[in-house]
Amino acid sequence: MANIAKKVSWSGRGDDRGERTPLLNGDEEVKYNRQVPDTLDYDNSENQLFLEEERRMSHMGFRCLEIRRWVICGLIGFLTGLIACMIDIAVEKLAGYKYFAVKLNIEKYTELGGLSISLILWAVLNSAFVMFGAIAVAFVEPIAAGSGIPQIKCFLNGVKIPRVVRLKTLVIKVFGVICSVAGGLAVGKEGPMIHSGAVVAAGVSQGRSTSLKKDFKIFEYFRRDTEKRDFVSAGAAAGVSAAFGAPVGGVLFSLEEGASFWNQMLTWRIFFASMVSTFTLNFFLSIYHGKPGELSSPGLINFGRFDSDVTLNYLSFFPLHFPGGVLGALFNIINYWLTIFRIRYIHRPCLQVMEAMLVAAVTATVSFAMIYFSNDCQPLGQDNTEEYPLQLFCADGEYNSMATAFFNTPERSVRSLFHNPPGTYNPVTLGVFTLAYFFLAVWTYGLTVSAGVFIPSLLIGAAWGRLFGILLSFIIWADPGKYALIGAAAQLGGIVRMTLSLTVILVEATGNVTYGFPIMLVLMTAKIVGDYFIEGLYDIHIKLQSVPFLHWDAPPTSHWLTAREVMSSPVTCLNRVEKVGRIVDVLSNTSTIHNGFPVVAHTSENDEPGIICGLILRSQLIVLLKHKVFVERASSRLSQRKLQLKDFRDAYPRFPPIQSIHVSQDERECMMDLTEFMNPTPYTVPQETSLPRVFKLFRALGLRHLVVVDNENRVVGLVTRKDLARYHVGKDGLEELHLAQT
Amino acid sequence: MANIAKKVSWSGRGDDRGERTPLLNGDEEVKYNRQVPDTLDYDNSENQLFLEEERRMSHMGFRCLEIRRWVICGLIGFLTGLIACMIDIAVEKLAGYKYFAVKLNIEKYTELGGLSISLILWAVLNSAFVMFGAIAVAFVEPIAAGSGIPQIKCFLNGVKIPRVVRLKTLVIKVFGVICSVAGGLAVGKEGPMIHSGAVVAAGVSQGRSTSLKKDFKIFEYFRRDTEKRDFVSAGAAAGVSAAFGAPVGGVLFSLEEGASFWNQMLTWRIFFASMVSTFTLNFFLSIYHGKPGELSSPGLINFGRFDSDVTLNYLSFFPLHFPGGVLGALFNIINYWLTIFRIRYIHRPCLQVMEAMLVAAVTATVSFAMIYFSNDCQPLGQDNTEEYPLQLFCADGEYNSMATAFFNTPERSVRSLFHNPPGTYNPVTLGVFTLAYFFLAVWTYGLTVSAGVFIPSLLIGAAWGRLFGILLSFIIWADPGKYALIGAAAQLGGIVRMTLSLTVILVEATGNVTYGFPIMLVLMTAKIVGDYFIEGLYDIHIKLQSVPFLHWDAPPTSHWLTAREVMSSPVTCLNRVEKVGRIVDVLSNTSTIHNGFPVVAHTSENDEPGIICGLILRSQLIVLLKHKVFVERASSRLSQRKLQLKDFRDAYPRFPPIQSIHVSQDERECMMDLTEFMNPTPYTVPQETSLPRVFKLFRALGLRHLVVVDNENRVVGLVTRKDLARYHVGKDGLEELHLAQT
């Protein structure tokens, strides 16, 4: 797989520190130009300060913390639900105005002739909406592009993507998704909800916002990676829950994507956040729809009720199993090449905006052409479920059935495909629609707009599923809506390759557990078939960013590798009492790519490694330097200024770069005593440990640094996430990847 | 909490090795009388043999293993489903005959007078059924008593309860549960399904049965604790799935109870097993019921369809939140004292059988009295959903409504309470029923019969929930069936205190996700309220066995404890090349309570500890001794017989005791080279590591032994499960428990 270096990364600006490197030039230069890889540390640094604080805390204190965690989860759920509600209403309103205007116009010109004016109106409206969204994303916050799911997957995995959980990102994301859905793109508003939930969680749990430069001085205890990760899991779950009305699916999503951790209380809190989120959305949307007591909108997308009375003919679903995997893989392959093309040639913000507008205009044109050339007229039903029935060239009392698919928000189209009575759609119409929408959706995913891929996938699958159902109904009795459901599941599964969580999400969205078994089978087949060709869409995009993403297990055939081969060596060690000058030099040295430094009893002048006695993080050293926690001589400890855990928390998570800290020449001669601040009991492994064993320890505990020692406990190397992530199984067995230092 | 020592343990026979210790005499004697604590090792011993095998294996080989795992999971699901189906049909048939006979008899004597004969018939029939079940359990396999859920929780946690996953246990369990349900006890057949599924999994995955003394020579690769545990998780999930028609709930149950592990592929396999299980049950039961295509019996208990059309008045459920926790706690407290009473006074098998028969007779008598004195006649419905309508003293065309609750299997009674139309039950009837059934159920749980507590809990809750609904319906319109559902959830939650998994199980059994939110809230409240008084029923029974059960986290206030305080010390170490005589002595020494021995570079004669170079297990040493892997002198390695991994697998899991291995005096002088067999890279921690940190490592990786080393990597102690499990949070902060060495 091509290794696309950093020019157009998710954060869209190359790198926070501003250097730009030419594209695809190999990453050797990149590796040593950049400073430090940003990863998250899910292992607490149990230094003296931390232990003292914990030991001071009473049992009651821990209980209060626990209550605070529950309150935060409730807040996360509530705010996520509110945001979902806001997005839904905004999209409804804007899309409503748009379709109303276009419909009026079409009706006016159907008789007069000159429908090309309607087309232009439609295309211009679409492009205008999309333009606003794309400008916001491309110029203000590029990380808000796409669904955000790959980024959240990375975050939960332990990779820090810059600016991914900031308030600004949230604002742009919400604005962007409203624009792109209202702009008629082949996108959904569900994926971005997951990102939104995560941002809400990160913000609420930290009790402050850097974007607003506001610190509420609450929840300070939770200002570290471990706690933040837990809350972000809850936020992501709340997002899924609001998007699909699937609280259990949300929990499972967080666990499936995130967790090397599983803790009963945590899971229960995540579930609480999910439940509150869907309930909030449901409550406010029901009020908005004027039926406050009914609570009939648990999610942004609602599949509608499927009956379970009829016999589910499991066998007849069988032919639907394979197209999902194949079409999903095709989607992913095309999107992969398209993404590479975009990275190479469309990396200027203005080009990105123009591409997005072009896609919007093309979408409108294709839709218009489809409707125009379709002569599939259907009688207007009694119940008139169509929001905007277009008569066009149909007889009075009839409407153009292609228009239900194209002249509508994608969510409504999905529901129509699921629930419209047999005979609503003409097979040819559906075939053409599938084809057209497939390519539109492929083209759309990866544009510089906020948008999700769930709904377009469901729509494509529902279309060909229903097509199959219609064809089948020529032979046996079949309700095409059910086949649409299974087809939708197959297509979505073939694209994203989620497993348990997706089954549960779809079952919850369907509201009927009877469909669990066929949905599970179809998702399983889609995954197996799809994985044969290419991996899932999110994994592709993660891989294109070359981030050190850790999978569940080490590659199976990696037992012959040991820590000695895997580790980075030699590793920069510090003394327990170290000269300030050396620390500054070490931190300033751009070739020191690590974020943690083993502390040794004494580094001898010769090459003999020292005995490990702790581990200190770059961020901790920065804080120490900033507060000038120096002593004059190695022996005197008294003059050392007492630093508190609070000082570290205040600096979290954006520690200043070393360049911003001024250390005078005199100060360089002082000493720093690291004893209190280092983690005195870092995890270590012997050199002979096999890679799977190292991997298991690293992944299960969410480590960032694992010190490799020899028989006498002397430091010989350091294993980081990057060292582990580069091994993966390719076609010819174990391969080594080149990873950027993100 | 009283520490009930080993006289009447789950295995019912004191101990496998036959010694009996007086009851409640403190466990000091027990500790040193017994040999070795049996725990499971979820960390692979990565010795040279293992690594060589893994390195020899191709990528294709690993893929084949994976396929085999899937096949096994499919088999587990299929067999579990079949067993559930068999139990269901057997219970239906037997209970059918019984109720038919009694009904005929009652009808005969209602007019003649002399209903006491009917009562006697009923009581005798019940007692007879229960007698068979109780005899089988008490005399043949005591571990088959109860629901088996605490035992499976322990197994998944890493505690080995003897004989818990044997075929014999399964046979007795199935036979026992059929007898006790058919015998009319206040029990369900759902809990035992979880145990049954686990046994099936353990058997199938190992490809052999010790009970049958049959080795199929398949799946040999899976003969170790790690793999076995994974399959047992799948089996437990399949059991839940078959019991409640709740495949997702099953997966969550396994994860909630078992897992410090979470692996996407594993979870997906577990889900597969669950799905196959419910589908198998559904398929065969549907055929049995004569409606092969309908697939309407996904689980042993089926709550029936709840409609979601009406407004769920969430607020009106609020008063139901508290009784669940309070009544659940009351149930647990009474049962706790009853269990202690039983352990002290009813520990002879014949006494146990008699108690069970007594309970059966009393249950019949109470039921009869309730029916007899109730004058709550209801008209026979058109649809006649009652299986055995008893007319008794009612007018023609009417039936006695108390009889629907008592003259029926508990599953049917639950369904009646959920779904019978408003007005079916008289409030007084329900009140009396709740009271009577509550005490019957408390008395029944813990009898020496196979039986679950889920259904009685649901029934009690449904009764008072419906009662509340009826009372409420005097004020506002209310469907009492819905309140029955919420009450059932509250009561069950108050007793077992499961959280996420129980919510999902109930939602899946209801078939309607709309009830998710109120069920979650009520379970949450029940847990919070109940935990205030006493812990959950399963935890109580686990605690009474004093097994070293590890909770999710270390107690919050335990940061001041370090590995040095927690570890066992001094610890017996072995040399890399050790004298056979010393090994035999170490293993024979009853004061050596550990199952693993650190291997050190050299044990000096003075007290200085050696540098760690590996860890070898007792079981490995036994196999080595049995195969006489000796060398004449320390220097010659050539004569050493080559042992294969297969030899260890063949001996797994029941390694012979050291006493059965004869070592001659000459052989005692030989040496054993442990290098190839020991795990060369055991996990270690420094002495200063805090307890929560040790705990996290231990729990996350499922360890059995964790070596504590000093700065120079010299062994200073060993942390085992028992060392960690004894700390727990009591009323006055951290407490230390006394744990038996199980």
Interface residues (C-beta under 8 A of the other chain):
Chain A: E46 L51 E54 R55 M57 S58 H59 F62 G245 P247 V248 V251 L255 E256 A259 S260 F261 W262 N263 Q264 M265 T267 W268 F271 F272 M275 T278 F279 G293 E294 L295 P298 S308 T311 L312 T499 L500 T503 V504 V507 E508 G511 N512 V513 T514 G516 F517 M520 L521 M524 W552 D553 P556 T557 H559 W560 A601 I611 C613 P680 T681 Y683 T684 V685 P686 E688 T689 S690 R693 K696 L697 A700 L701 V709 N711 E712 N713 V729 G733
Chain B: E46 L51 E54 R55 M57 S58 H59 F62 G245 P247 V248 V251 L252 L255 E256 A259 S260 F261 W262 N263 Q264 M265 T267 W268 F271 F272 M275 T278 F279 G293 E294 L295 P298 S308 T311 L312 T499 L500 T503 V504 V507 E508 G511 N512 V513 T514 G516 F517 M520 L521 M524 W552 D553 P556 T557 H559 W560 A601 I611 C613 P680 T681 Y683 T684 V685 P686 E688 T689 S690 R693 K696 L697 A700 L701 V709 N711 E712 N713 V729 G733
